[in-house]
């Protein structure tokens, strides 16, 4: 079953957290895992991962501010949609839900949130998994490309399947059919009166992205002390050289690579994703006092 638990985030923003559990029960004493989706994502993107994780962990996925069923910040500013707010929200989820010491598993922007929290609050974090997220700056050109891309979305989509096909096959940014990408975006569409539209505000997504794409994040990465796993898809956005440098910078870093996977690797290759994640988590458990 999946149980919704509301969390109060920074600036009082209401956040929807989703706990994946076998059945209604007393508080779960098992090791906590917090799953953090990427930009434009939602908690239920982690459903496949959560199904096997919950066999041995207490698993919670968070709809981050402005995403999924969580509230939008009171003002669309770089402060309310900036790094401090996202990290404070994740910190609030860990503390209010009693997940510490927690394993943070983040994809893309969610991975950045995860390692920033691990750097700032090492007392809360037992382990960290970084899924296809770069530590280097992406720059102004990247932001301009995203803004142009948003303008080309053929909204509204007539059906959810039409959204799946466009993002997985017809989007000019797709070099070859990408079913994982199509599935990712289909799940963040909802039925509006005139067709299918995204759950999020594209303007807010650009504002949130603006707060981190111009900066490198190596310094905070080097401050992470807990065991950490950097995972990249062979065809993802994180290059091999940078991923290996991230592992070198992390005091307790490990590296994993998933062939035949792109940026949305937990969609592309769920079996291979589990095969690299599960041994890492088992190792953490074995090292625990």
Helices and strands as residue ranges (DSSP letters): E 2-8, G 10-12, E 14-20, E 32-36, G 43-46, H 47-53, E 58-62, H 83-96, E 102-107, H 109-120, E 125-131, H 140-151, H 160-165, I 166-170, H 179-186, E 189-192, E 195-198, H 202-210, H 218-222, E 227-233, H 240-249, E 253-258, H 265-268, H 270-287
